[in-house]
């Protein structure tokens, strides 16, 4: 088994990748079939990235300029960007401080006769009671539900896979996702109507929305050996948990997605690691309308490295640096240096 630039490689994969016809789209159809079987839905459409999958999902739902949609006030920005591109009327819902996902108790207060849809983001792969409650609320008010499960593939709750609770769900295969192809995404649904509409967008020839056959082959191979990938993700998560109190959802104690840490020293940690060329993800889009939970998390949230080439020594060193930084006073010399560096 090899690890290269953070991507897990298994030697048997290499021949299949090298033999892939880069213009043979049958590889895309094969991947779509494998993934739909894995998550338990009827239809899957592979796309060039997860953001494109979100955009086409909103279009397939019939949402147009001025339609009202409710989204979380803090999370990854893709849903927000797509809603803005379609000129939808966005309402923001504060997050639950325990799940970092949309607060279901506040969602219902925001629904009006103008509301058409809700977008729930499975932050850190969360799938639990809150998501199912959102599904129930959407059914009661006859609202469409888009489930952004970019990081949620493999997570199961109540015998349902993340990404399959909404009318349409999406996954991403870029960055540090569970399956990685450099760039790529897909959407899943049980609706033939949505499937046909999205397929028509893919085939319009306007823009390049299609996943490449080479990426499809790589993703199919990873999905075939997903248990090996999950074992490695669990290894990395456990190494962090041995040292730090990382974010862990109570009913997702086998989560293998992003390693998130909440701390008053997030800014200091981010800038210190930046100087050391240690990549982290820090601050999503800022919350809207002074929402207390979102504001709190925005200032304190940081995601730590989790590439497969990380060794125990690497993770121990990262954690040791964080523990040392946590002990520093915010007014010390290093903090002042980092503040100047960030400007």
Buried (B, 14 or more C-beta within 10 A) or exposed (E): EEBEEBBBBBEEBEEBEEEBEEEBBEBBBBBBEBBBEBBBBEBBBBBBBBBBBBBBBBBBBEBEEEBBBBBBBBBBEBBBEBBEEBEBBBBBBBBBEBBBBBBBEBBEEBBEEEBBBBBBBBBBBBBBEBBBBBBEBBEEBEBBBBBBBBBBBBBBBEEBBBBBBBBBBBBBBBBBBBBBBBBBBBBBBBBEEBBEBBBEBBEEEEEEBBBBBBBBBBBBBBBBBBEEBBEBBEBBBEBBEEBBEBBBBEBBEBBBBBBBBBBEBBBBBBBBBBEEEBEBBBBBBEBBEEBEBBBBBBBBBBBBBBBBEBEEEBBBBBBEBBEEBEEBEEEEEBBEBBEEEEE
